[in-house]
């Protein structure tokens, strides 16, 4: 399922990125944050699974085998070759994925612990009256609690971090480098990050990233979300600004970016004033200085409709890929050899389903084991006797109080498959004529029918 989710998310995100600029013309940076977040969630939320539940294919894939014909079409032949070449690797691919998840989470958790430790050990209270005055004013206005303003000797760009306790961190070297209006800009920016829970949003996305650690587009979209979060923050802070104030705000972004290269970008879950790269600062400046009129609710409706179409398209394509993905990676995938497969046309010419030539069978299997028929709606068992009669009388257990009197039988296993075909497997068998206990041996032959006619 993880791979199918990744395929669905990949297609949806690709469509989103292709039309991102057009979408922004119709709406705001705030709405783009929402859309970008949905695109990331499409990698982990099984929207396509609704269709799979409706057509019962998810149940079929979970419970029944998927047949790969070595002598089938090009797709089946290619998949069969993959199984022959990488069979040992395929069966451990889920283990490798899980190892990647654990390593990804451990690295980011360790980095976060180190960051918090650095903040606690190398931070100190800011005593500058201007910083304190504007911080207290915003704290009172927003009514936020457990927000702390500190200076730090290792962090090199203004940023915010923390769950229960929010730390607005100012680099120690920058405390006395800004005028009063610039200080107000920085604090408004960081307070808006706290109000919007941007730290929590990015931390959750980082956790979800562990599931898709192998998908490069997730990383691209994740970093793209950072830029939209910063643009939305800029948009909210400068919405009432005059032209000269917006210009000074943009100059402040360049000023901070030019002072020192930020170390915060190595931690995705940190929200900072500068952003990630200089080129992204320029994009933010263009958005701040652009006085374009928003389309309001009309734009949101158009963008939402476009995203729903993209979501439907991506999930439909993922649904179409589920058979191929299950044939390659499912533990229930059966690669059927041409030598063991009899076409339905050939089989129908020779006999009906229950007629077996006992004289051609060598009942000398060394692997007989007692057999218990565990049937369900799509898997049934019957016993075929030498005289051609058929029954489903399987003994519950071997009665130990007598010597078994065994007769040779054939055990018929009929299995319906998810693609509408079926596979009938005939096994050598023995049955006690006294207690009814049954033993199963080697495979005699396999018959596949597409579609199933039973």
Residue, then its C-alpha position, 0 to 999 in steps of 0.5 A: x500500500x505504501x508504494x501505491x500511496x507514493x504513486x498516487x501522491x507523486x502524480x497529484x504533486x506533479x500536477x500541482x507543481x506544474x500549475x502552481x504559478x497559475x493557481x497562485x494567480x487565482x488565490x492567496x499564499x495562505x490557500x497555497x499552504x493548504x493545497x501544498x499540505x494536501x499534496x503532501x498528505x496524498x502520499x500517506x492518506x489512501x484516498x484511492x483506497x475508497x475505490x479499492x474497498x468499493x470494488x473489493x479488490x483490496x480484500x482480494x489482494x490481501x487474501x488471494x494470490x495474484x498470478x503472473x504468467x511466464x508465457x503471458x503478455x509483455x508485462x507478465x513476462x517482465x514481472x516474471x523476470x523480475x521475480x526470477x532475478x530479484x526474488x530474494x530481494x523482493x521478499x525483504x523489501x518491506x524490511x528495507x523500507x522499515x529500516x529506512x523509516x527507523x533511520x530517518x526518524x532517529x536522525x531527525x529526533x537526534x537533531x531535534x534533541x541537539x537543537x533544543x539542548x543547544x537552545x537551553x545551554x547557549x541561550x540567554x535573555x535579551x535585555x535590550x529594551x526595544x526588543x522587550x517592549x515590542x515582544x511584550x506588546x505582541x504577547x499581550x495583543x495575541x494573548x499567547x502564553x509560554x512564548x519566550x524571547x531569547x538570544x543564542x550564540x549558535x543560531x544565525x537567523x531569527x527563528x521559532x522552535x518548540x511545542x509546548x514552550x515556544x522559543x523566538x530565537x534571535x542570533x546574539x550577533x544581531x541584537x543591536x543591528x536592527x532599528x525599532x521598525x525592523x525589530x517589530x517586523x521580525x517579531x510580528x513575523x515570528x509571532x505569526x508563525x506561532x499563531x499559525x502553528x507552522x512549527x507543528x505543521x512542519x514537524x508532522x510533515x517531517x514525521x510523514x516524510x519518514x514513510x516516503x523517505x525513498x520518494x524524491x518528490x516528497x522532499x521537493x514538495x516538503x521544501x516547497x511548503x516551507x516557502x509558501x509558509x514563509x510567503x503566507x507569513x509575509x503576506x499576513x504581516x504586510x497586508x496593511x503596510x504602505x509601499x515604503x513599509x513593504x520595501x523596508x520589510x523586503x530590505x530587512x529580508x535581504x539584510x538578514x540573509x546577507x549577514x550570515x548563512x543560516x544553520x536553521x535550514x538543516x532542521x526542517x521543523x524550524x521556522x525562520x525569518x530568512x527562509x532557506x536560500x537567497x533565491x527564495x528570499x527574492x521570490x518572497x520579495x516579489x510576492x510582497x511587492x506584488x499588489x495583485x488583487x485576489x480573486x476571493x472566493x471565486x479563485x478558491x472555488x476554481x483552485x479547489x475544483x482543479x485540485x479535486x480533478x487532479x486528486x481524482x486523476x492521480x488516484x485513478x492512475x494509482x488504482x490502475x497500477x495496483x495489479x502490477x504493483x501487487x504482481x511485483x511486490x505482493x507475497x501472494x504473487x504466484x509466478x506460474x511456469x508454462x510447464x505447469x499451466x494448462x490453458x482452459x481450451x486445452x483442458x476443456x478438450x480433454x475432460x471435465x473438471x473432476x475427471x483425473x487419470x489415476x493411472x498416470x499419477x505416481x503416488x510416491x510423494x515423500x512429503x505427505x502431511x495431514x491436511x485440514x480443509x480451511x475453506x472460505x468464499x473464494x477457496x474451496x476443496x474437494x476430494x476426487x476418487x479413482x472411480x470419478x466420484x467427488x466429495x468434500x468429506x475431510x476428516x477433522x483429525x486422524x483417529x489414533x486408535x486404529x491402523x489407517x486404511x489408506x486409499x489414493x485420492x486427488x485433492x482439488x483446490x479451487x482458488x478465485x483470483x482478484x482479476x476474475x480468473x481462477x487457479x485449480x491445483x491438483x495434489x496427490x492425496x491419501x484418505x483413510x477409509x475408516x476415520x476419513x483423515x486426509x493427507x496431501x502430497x505433491x502438486x500434480x498439475x495446475x489449471x488456470x481459467x480466465x475468466x473463472x467459469x465455476 
